[in-house]
């Protein structure tokens, strides 16, 4: 219970009419976790519970799991370089911890399996604008945030190069 993980059912499809009991249903979703071990536990439990509930009701269940994206796990050393770089560029007040465990599922995690890295979130709203989640249909990033993001990433590269050379 101390390790964060979430299973989301994002799609449920069954039947063709409101008054006909369907003979099959499909649920699709994602599994996200903060560690590989937690992710594997969630996947194993998903399989066990799904089969158990189906068997208890005289049904058959088939669970197909695609590998998906591994957890995003920032390397502490690389994250410290990014923190220093962003603070130098934008000031300490620009840094905002998320405040909660984040369930990011990003392709970037595949790179992190081979090379230590740090996944950054760079604000994208107009100054003083409404906070809208990135995956919301109302998300509309401020164009200027692209330039800020590029500058932060360049500063991170300079900070990493200096640390690795010294």
N, C-alpha and C positions, 0 to 999 in steps of 0.2 A: 503493500500500500504506500510505501514511501517513494516509489519510483513512478513517475508520471507516464501514462499511456492512455490512448483513446482509440476506440473502435467506432467509426462513423458509418451508418447506413445512409448513403446519399441517394440511392435509387431503389425503388421497389416497383416491380412490374408484375401484374397478375391479371388474368382474365381479359374479356373483351366487352363485357356488359355489366351494369350494376346489379342485375338480378340473376346472374349466373355464377355458380360457385366454380372457380377455376380449378383445373386439375394440376396446375403447376404455378409456382411463383419464383421470381428471381429477385434476389437482393444483391446490391453491389455497394461497395464502400471502400474505406481506407482504414489502415491500421497505422498509428503513429506512436512512437515511444521515444524516450530520451536515451535509451541504451539498447544495444542489440539483444541482450538477454531478456529485457522486458518485452521487446517486440516479439521474440520467439515464444515467450510465455503466452502472450495475447493470441498469437496465431494458433498455438496448441490448444488453448482453452476454447477458442472459437470453434475449432474442429470438434472437440469433445462435447461441448454444450449443444452445438447444432445437431450432431448425430444423436445425442441423448434425448433431446426434445422430440426429434422426429420419431425415434423408436418408441418413446412413451405414448405417442399418438398414432402408432401403427402406420407411420409414413416413412418415406425414404428421403434422405437428404444427401446432396452432393456438394462438397465444399471444394472449390477450386481457388487456389491462392497463387497469384502472380507475385514474383519477388518484390516488386515495388521499390521504393526509395528507402535506403537505410537512414538511421537517425542522423541529424546534423549535430556533430559534436565538435565544438570549437576547441582548438589547441590553446592552452593557457598562455603560452609564450607568444604565439601569433596574435592572440586577442589583445595582449598587452601592447604590442606594437601598434595595432589598429587604434586602440584607445588613445595612446600618446599622439599618433598622427592626427586623428580627428580633433583632439583637444587643441593641438598646436594650430591647426587650420581654422577651426570654428570657435574655439574657446571652450572652457570647461562647462559652461552653462548649456552648450549645445548637446552634451552627452546625456542621454536619458536611459536608465536601465528599464527593461520591459516591465519589471516588477512581478512577473509571474513566469512560471515555466512555459517555454514556448514549444509548440508541437510542429515546428517547421518541417515540411517534407519537400525538400528541394533537391534537384539534380546535383547541385553543388556537393551534396553529401557523398556522391560517388567519387569525386576528386579527393575529398578528405580521407577516403579509405587508403589512398596511396601517398598523399602529400599533406602534411599538417596545414590547416587553414583556419580561417575565421570568417563566418558568415555575418555580414553586417546588414542592418536595416537602416536605411537612410530616409528620413522624413520626406514626404512627397506632396504635402498639402500647401496651399497658399497660406502665408503668414496670417494667423488668426482664424483660418478657415475651419470648417467642421471636420472633426476626426471621423474618417470613413475607412473601414477595414479594406485591406488590399484586394480581397476576393469578393467584395460587394459589387453588385451591378451599378452602384452609384459612385464607384471609385473613379476619380478623375485627377491624375497627378498634375501638379504645377509644372510647367515646362522647365522652369528654372531649376527644379530639383535634379534634372539630368546633369546640369553643369556642376552642381554641388556634389552629386554622387561621383562624377568623374574626377573632380578635384580631390575628394576624400580617398578614392582608390589610388590615385597617383601619389598622394601623401603617404598612404600605407605602403606602397611599393618602395618609396624612398626610405621610410623608416625600417622596413625589413632588410633592404640592401645594406643600410648602415649597420644594423645589428649583426648581420651575417658576415660582414667584412671585418668588424671589430672584434 
